[in-house]
Amino acid sequence: MSKKTEEMNSYSEEKDELITRLKRIEGQVRGIQRMIDEEKYCVDVLTQVAAAKAALNKVGMTVLRNHTHGCVREAVSEGENGEEIIDELMSVISKFTN
């Protein structure tokens, strides 16, 4: 199975839910832009930024979980270089958590 196919399979079951969440986040970000344009109270803007950030983190965790249980598990079971796979996973986790 090609890497691109593996990546698509890792979250295909939740694809519709992820797309819905991302569209909702997109709307939140547009709302934040509008709030700033309208010079809304800073605390209200920050509250919305925190909500959008939390929603985006949830999407990221879903993709990361599916990657780990799908792509990583499959690569290890197929006997690919385990150290390389773990290094790649740790790199992704590091990028995601910073």
C-alpha positions in Angstrom: 0.0 0.0 0.0 1.4 3.4 -0.9 2.1 6.0 1.8 -0.5 8.3 0.4 -3.1 5.5 0.5 -2.2 4.7 4.1 -2.5 8.3 5.1 -6.0 8.5 3.5 -7.1 5.3 5.2 -5.9 6.5 8.6 -8.8 8.9 9.0 -11.3 8.0 6.3 -13.8 6.6 8.8 -14.0 10.0 10.5 -13.5 12.1 7.4 -17.0 13.7 7.4 -16.8 14.5 11.1 -13.3 16.1 10.7 -14.5 18.2 7.7 -17.5 19.4 9.7 -15.3 20.3 12.6 -12.8 22.2 10.3 -15.7 24.1 8.7 -16.9 25.1 12.2 -13.4 26.2 13.1 -13.2 28.2 9.9 -16.4 30.0 10.9 -15.0 30.6 14.4 -11.9 32.2 12.9 -14.0 34.4 10.6 -16.0 35.4 13.7 -12.8 36.3 15.5 -11.7 38.4 12.5 -15.0 40.2 12.6 -14.7 40.8 16.4 -11.3 42.4 15.9 -12.5 44.5 13.0 -15.4 45.7 15.2 -13.0 46.3 18.1 -14.8 43.9 20.5 -13.7 43.6 24.1 -10.3 41.8 24.3 -11.4 39.2 26.8 -14.3 38.2 24.4 -11.8 37.9 21.5 -9.4 35.8 23.6 -12.2 33.5 24.7 -13.1 32.8 21.1 -9.4 32.3 20.2 -9.1 29.8 23.0 -12.3 28.0 21.8 -10.9 27.8 18.2 -7.6 26.6 19.4 -9.2 23.9 21.5 -11.3 22.8 18.5 -8.3 22.6 16.2 -6.4 20.7 18.8 -9.2 18.2 19.0 -9.0 17.7 15.2 -5.3 17.3 15.4 -5.5 14.7 18.2 -8.1 12.7 16.1 -5.8 12.7 13.1 -2.8 11.8 15.4 -4.7 9.0 17.0 -5.8 7.6 13.7 -2.3 7.9 12.3 -0.9 6.0 15.3 -3.5 3.3 15.2 -3.5 3.1 11.4 -0.3 4.1 9.6 2.1 3.5 12.4 0.6 0.1 13.4 0.5 -1.0 9.8 4.1 0.0 9.1 5.4 -1.8 12.2 3.4 -4.9 11.4 4.8 -5.0 7.9 8.3 -5.0 9.4 9.4 -1.5 8.3 12.2 0.2 10.3 10.7 0.6 13.7 13.2 3.2 14.9 12.5 5.3 11.9 8.7 5.0 12.4 9.0 6.0 16.1 11.3 8.9 15.2 8.8 10.2 12.7 5.9 9.8 15.1 7.9 11.6 17.9 8.7 14.4 15.4 5.0 14.8 14.5 4.0 14.8 18.2 6.7 17.4 18.9 5.4 19.7 16.2 1.8 19.2 17.3 2.4 19.9 20.9 4.6 23.0 20.5 
